[in-house]
């Protein structure tokens, strides 16, 4: 299974558009994250959110926000102007984890939101945020392998 988590800084504000057939919202934004080597520049990647996440991105995420994003990573082949093909990474969003409780909490599942609100008197990591570490896909399938 393809599952990825990145700590990112939002570089371009989300833009929302809609699909032609069923009018599902689609948000795209550009983020950057630290490279593995100290002397390399930060890496940039396009993040795509669908449906309700697209609307949340547009309403809550701002430029220079720090987030932890969770989802799937894929490589797209894009033609260049000179005729060659280039591979670009694209991140399909499934969850957003804000770095501070001041950021909108609507992207965190409702069970975790109630934990954050009830634990606000006893902050965790000086931020009052608990991480939802449950898997994206429930571990209840009957496949024997």
N, C-alpha and C positions, 0 to 999 in steps of 0.2 A: 504494500500500500504506500502511496506517496503522501507523506505528511511532513510539513515543514513549519517551523516557528522562527520568526525573525524579530529582533529589536530594531526598529526603524525610526527615522526622522522624516516627516512629510516635507517634500520639497515643492510639489505643485498641488494646488487645491483640487479636490475631486470635481470632475465634470460628469454630469449625468445625461444619458441619452436613453432612448427606448427602442426595443425591438419592434420590427414592423408588424409581425403577425399577432402577437398577444399583448403588446404594450408593456412588457416586463422592463422595469428600470435596470440600467447597467451603469455603474460608476467606475471611472478610471482615475487613478492618481499615480503620481511618481513619488517614490520614496528612496532613501539611501540608507545604507548601513555600513558599518566599519569593515574594512578589509581584514584579512587574516595577518598580513604583514604590516608593521608599523610605518614603513616608508611608502606603501601603496595608497593611492587616493581611495576615498569611499566608493562603494559600488552602488549603482542606481538600478532600480527595477520597476517595471510597471505592475501595479496592483489592480485587479478587477474584482468588483463586488456586484452580486446580482440580487434583484428583488428588494426585500426589506433592508438588507445590508447596504444596498446602493443608496437608499434614502437616508439611512443613518450616517453614512459617510458624508453625504452632502450637508446634512444638518449639524453634524458635531465635529468633524475633523477639520482642522485649520492648518495652514502652513506653519512649519516648525514645531508641530506637535510630536511628542515622542509616544510611540505605541509598541506593543508587542502584537504582531499579527500571526494568525494561524490559518493554514490552508494547504493548497496543493501547488507545487511548482512544476511548470512545463516549459519546454523549449519550442519556439515558433521559428520557422524559416521564412525570412522576409527578403524579397528581391531589392537590391540596391540600384541606384541610377546607372552604374557602370555595367550592369548585367549580371554581376555576381550575386550570390545569395549569402545572407548573414543570419546567424542564429541569435535570437533574443529571448531572454528569460521572461516569463509572465507568471505572476503569482495570483491564483484564484482564491479569494478570501472566503473563509468559513467562520472565523471569529475574530473579534477585536478585543484586546485587553489594554485599557488605558493605564498610563503610568501613575496618575494621581486621581484621587477621588473627586477632584474639581472637574475633571473631564466627564462627559456624559456617561452615565452608567447604563443606558438602555441597550448597549451592545453586549452587556454581560448577562448571562441567563438569569431569569428572575429569582431562582433559588439563591444564587450567589449574591444578587443585589440585596436580598433581605439579610444575609449574613453581614454584608458590608455595613448596612444601616444599623444593625443591632450591635456591631462591634466598633462603632465609631468612637465610643468612649475608651476602648482598649485598642489603639492602633497597632497594626501589624506592619513591620518594616517602615514605621513612621509615616505610612501612607493610608492605612486603613483598608487596604485592598487584599482580598483573598483570591488566589488563582483557582480557576476551574480546571482541574487536571483530568477531568473525565475524558475518555476517548471520543473521537468524532463519530465513530461507528460503534454501536453497542456490541458488546462481546456476548451475544446471545444466539449466534447462528448455530445450526446443527451440522455444519460441514465437518467431517471427521479428520480433516488434515489441517 
